[in-house]
Amino acid sequence: MKFKFIGNAGGIFTGPNGTTILCDPWIVDGVFECSWFHYPPLKTKVKDLQNVDGIYVSHIHPDHYDERNFDFPKEIPIIILNEGPNFLKKNLIKKGYNNLIEIKDGETKKFREFNLTIYKPFTGHIYEESLLGNLIDSALVLNDGNVTAINFNDNTPDEKACVALKNKFKKIDLAMLNYNAAGPYPSCFDNLSTDEKKKENDRIIKRNFDYLCKVIPLLEPKTVLPFAGAYIIGGKNYFKNEYLGTTTWDECADYLKKNLNSKTNVICLRENQTFDISNQVSLENYERIDLSDMKKYIQIIKNHKYDYEYDEMPDIKKLKDDIILSKEKLLERSKKFDVDIKSNLFIDLDGEKIIILNGKEENRELICSMDNRLLRRILDRKSHWNNAEIGTHITFKRIPNKMDRDVHSIMSFFHL
């Protein structure tokens, strides 16, 4: 078995008899409301990935399922988690993809030479700042009878899951583990100074690395590949790269090699480089990411315009009326969910604070602001709150600076 890396959470598994499974093909820059870019920039095109035997899509976030450019032959089987409510399944069917291989949590299905096992989110949130991501994700285990690889993408396992996976599969040859927590904190939280954001950035990165040092010895994989969550911000929010709470896979690999208390090998791959899982060897020489070149590239893409920047400014009175109407709809939708909202949430509309949610704690506030054109799109369902949040388009002020997870989660249902 081999794995060829493309970018972020994308790549191709190839079985010993040649069966190919493409994973999470985000190829074209500009997901999350146009702000996410690959670095290094990809040479691969969607047209280069048409001749695969199957496609695994872990979840609906656009860096895994890029609806804009998900353009593959309809006869190719799409492998997804069978768990409802399944927005990914609805979206695929709407686009004409009916050849779905649906696998329930913990179930194993045969696909050509592979035995495929899929797991729903192992836990609600490993990294608190990751917000909604882990609630909708999945992980894929591939076994060809001799070799076992686990693609965790964003579905970072807890300790209990690691023990269970090790007991079930015995020998894990490759574990592909997320090392970044994609979210708006600390880059979008203006209750923090620039120095405080940088300190929080460093704390979050170290927290993520330390967590991997804790769970990898429980999995005991032969090799670990730092995987998924690799991106930079382009457009007018480019300056947030300085304290995004993310870093390169090189930095993760360096930390693991120094601090990991196990015999696990740690590797990194560049675009179109292949790791031979069976023989535990990389087939090409790896070259580290040049951070100075990355900074130069960010200066190039900072002039990129987001789609909503081409819209006309909305009528403020109409916008305010629709905020109130969306608030009423949100309160009705929130009754379906068991949420524990502590903060009073406001939207700052041109200096006017409009209350959206009343929290349990009187002196706890979360104030949100954004470009009025993006807010208009969110209300009209042309954009999505969670995508705007992960794309660093929403600015927050929270008092005190304490995470109120359910507030962020429930705002995904804020629209007309």
N, C-alpha and C positions, 0 to 999 in steps of 0.2 A: 504494500500500500504506500502511496505517495501523497503529499499535499503540496500544491503550487499556490503560493500567496499572490494575491492581486493588490488589495489595499483595504484598510480598515478591518471589517469582518468578512471580506470577500476572498474567495479562493476556490480551488478545485481539488477534490479528492479523486484519486485514480486507484482502482482496485488492481490486483495482480493480473486479472484477465482483461483489463482495459476499461471497465465501467467507470464513467465520470459523473461526479455529483458536484454541481456548482453551488456555492453557499453565498447567500446574502449579497447579491450583485449591485452594490452602489458604485457606479462608475463615473457618472457625470457630476461635476461640482455643482454646488448650489442647493443642497437639501437644507431642511430646517429654515424655510422662508429665505432661501438664497444665501445663507451666511457660511455654511460649512464647505471647506475646500480640502482636498487631499494634499498632503505633503509627504514625500515628494509627489509632484503632479503625475497623474497616471498617463501612460502611453496606451494602455488597453482601451478598446472601444467596445460598446455593447455588441456590435456586429462580429467581433472576434470570439464571442462566447455562445454562438448559436448551436454548435454541434456537441452538446452534452447530453447525457442519458437521463439526468434528473436535476432538478433545482430544489435545494432546501432553503426555505424562507423562515427565519426564526421568529420574526414578529413584524408588526406594521410600521415601526419607526422608519423614517425615510432613508436612514443610513444603512438599512437592512433590506427594506422593500421600497425602492425608489419608484413610486407610481408614475412619475413623469416619463421615465425611460425604461420601464419594465416591458420589454418588447422582444419576446421569444416565440418560437414556433409553438402553436397551441397544443400540439401532440406531446410535447415534452412533459412528463409527469412532474407535478409540483408537490413537494413533501412538506407538510405542515403539521403542527400540533392540533389535535382534535380536542378542543376545549372551548366552551362557550361562556359568554357571547363572543363569537369569533369575527371581529371586524375585518381581519385579514382575509378570511375565507369569502366573506361577502364582497370584498373589493376585487378579489381575483375572479370570482364568478362574473361580476359585473363587467370585467374587462375581457370575458370570453374564455377564461382558463377553467375548464371543467374537468380536466384530467388530474384530479387531486388524489394524492396518497395521504390520508389522514391517519395519524397515529396518536392514540390516547396516551396520557401520562403513564410512563413506566412500561408501556407496551412495546413489543418488538415485532417488526415486520420484515419479511424477506424482500429485498430489492436487488434482483440479479445476484451478484456475488456477495452483496453486503447484507448483514443483519443490522437493521436500523432501530435504535431505541430513542424515544424522545421523552424529555422531562419538561413539565411545566415549571414555573418559577419555584426555585427551592425555598425561597423566603421572600417576604414582602420587600425588604430593603436591607441590603448589606451595607451600602454606602448611603447615608441619610440624604446627602445632597443629590443623589441620582433621581429623586422624585419618582415619577410614574413608571419609569422604564422597566423595572423588574416585575411589575404587575402583569405584564403582557408578553413576556419573553418566553423562550424555550431553549433547550440545549439538546444537541444531537450526539449520540454515541454510534460510531461505526465500527463494526467488527467483521473481518473477512474469514473468520475461523482460526486465524493465527494472531492477528494484530488488532489492537483496540485503540481507537483515537476518540477523544471527546472534544467536541467543539462547544465550549461554554458560551461563546460570544458575550452578550451582556448579562447572562444568567449566572452570576457568580454564586457558587455553592456555599452553604454554611457548613460548619464542622460535621453536623449530623449527616448531611448529604454526602460529604466526602467519604465518611466511614462506610455508608451504605453502598456507594459506587465502588469502592475498593473491594468490599465483600462480594459484590455481585460479579464484577468483571475480573477480579483477581489481579490480572496483569494489565496495566495501562501504559501504552507505549508512547502516547502523545496527549498532553493536556494543553488546550488552547484557552488561556485565561485572560479575562479583562483586567487591565491595570489602571484604567481611567474611569472616573465617575462623571459622565457628561451631564452638565446641568448649569444653572445660572449662578451658582454660588462658588466663589465669592465675587466673580467678575461683575455681576449686575446689581450688587447690593451697596447702594450709595450711603447707607448708614456707616459704612466702613471707610476709613481713609485709604489712600493708595498704599501706604506702608502696611496697614492692617490687612488689606487684600492680599498683598504679597506674602505676609506671614501666614495667612489662612491657606493660600495656595500651596505653600511648602508643607504645612501641617497635613492637608488633605492628601497630597501625593505620598508623603511618608506613611500616613495611615493606610492607604491602599496597598503600598508595598509590604508593610508589616503584616497586613491581613493575609496576603499571599504567602508570606513566610510561615504563617500559622497553618494554613490549610494544605499547602503542597505536600508537606511530610505525611499528612493523613491519606492523600491520594496515592503517594509514592509513584508518580509517573516516571518513566525513563527520561522523558524530555518534556520541558515546558516551553511553549511559545507565547510570549506576551502578545495579546491579540485584542482587536476591537477597540473602539474609542480613540482612534488615531485621526485627528483632524486639526485644522487651524481655521480661524475666523477671518473672512474677507469682508470687504465693504466698510461702511462707516464705523462699524464696531471693532475694527481690526485691533485697536489699542487694548482690547480686553484679553488678547493673547498673553499679555504679560502676567496675568493672574487668573487664568482660566480654570485652574484646578486640575490641569492635565499636563502631560509631558510626553517625551518620546519613548518608544519601546527600548531604545538603547539605555536610557537612564534606568528603566525598570530592570532590564537584564543585568546591568552593572550592580544594582542593589541586591538582586537575588543571588548573584554569584558570590557576593561578599557576605551576605547575612543568612542565606538559606541553610538550615540545619538538616540537609539531606544530600544524597548522592545524585539527585536529579540534575540532568544536563539542561542548560538554558541556552536557547538559540534565538536569533532574530533573522528575519527574511526581508528582502526587498522585492519589489514588484517582479513577478514572473520567475522568482527563485523557488526551487523545489527542495523539500525535505523528504528523503527516502525514509519513511517511518519504519519499514521492515528492517533495514540495515542501519538505522540510526545515524544517518550521515546527510549533510547538506551537499547538494550537487553543484553548487556554485560558491564562489568566494563572496563573503558578505562585506559590504562597505558601510561604515557608520554614516548616519545622517549628519550633514554639515550644518551646524546651527547658524553659522553666519550666512550661508546661502538661504536658509529658511527665512531669516529675518529680511533679507533682500527680496525674497519672493512675497512676503507679507506686504512690503512697501509697494509692490506691483499690484496686488489684488485689493488693496485698500480703496482703490477707485471704482471697484465693482459696485453697481447699483442694485439694490433689492427691488423686486417686482413692485412692491407697494409704493416705492418712491416715484413710480411713473403715474400713479393714480392722482386724480384731482383731490384737493382737500375737501373732506366731507362737510356738510352743513352741521354746525355745532348743535343747534336746537334738535335736529333730527337724531343726531348721534346720542345726545343726552337722553332723549325719549326712548331710544332703542336700548340704551344701557339699562334703564329702569325696567323695560319689558323683559330683557334678557335676565335681569336679576330675578324677576318673578318666576320665570321659567326654570332658572337654576335652582331656586328654592324648592320648586315642585319636583325636579329631577333628583335633588339630593335626598329626598325621602326614601329613595330606593337603596341608599347606601348607609352603612354603619360608619358614620364619620364622627370624629371628636375634634371639633373646631374650637381652638382656644383664642385665636386672634380675630380682631375686628378688621375686615379687609375693605380697603377703599381703592377706587380708581381715581387718579388725579387727572381731571379733564381740564386742561388749560388753567390750572391753579385752583380749580374747585374740587374738593374731595367728595366723591359720591360713595356712600356706604353700599357695599354689595353683600357682605356677610357679617352677622353679629356673632362674635365669639364669646366664650365663657368667661374670659378674663377682661375686665373693664379697661385696664391700662396696657393692653397688649395690642399692637397695631401692625398691619402690613399694608403699605401704600404702594400701589402699582401705577406706573406710567409708561406710555409708549407713543410712538408716532400715531396721530389720529387716523391716518390712512390704513395702518395695520389694524388698529382697533375696529375700524369699519369692516375690514375684511373678516376679522374674527367673528364679529356679530353676524355677518352674512354667511358664515360657514365657508368662505373662500380660503380662509386660513384657520389654523387651529392653535388654541392657547398654549398647549403643551409644546408644540413644535416651535412656536414663537419664543417660549421660555428657554428651551434647550438651545435655540439659535441665538441667544443673548440679545433678543430684541426688546425685552421687557425690563424696565428698571424698577428695583424694589428698594424700599426703606422699611426696616422692621425694628420695632421697639418693644421689648429688648431684642438683642440679636440671638434669638433662639428659634430653631427650626420648628415649624408647625406644619407637618407633612400633609395632613388631610386637607388643609386649605389649598395647597398647590394641586393636589390630586383632583379635588372636586371642581376646580376652575376649568378643568378640561371639558366640562359640560356647560360652560358659559357661552351662550349664543342664542340667537332667535330660534 
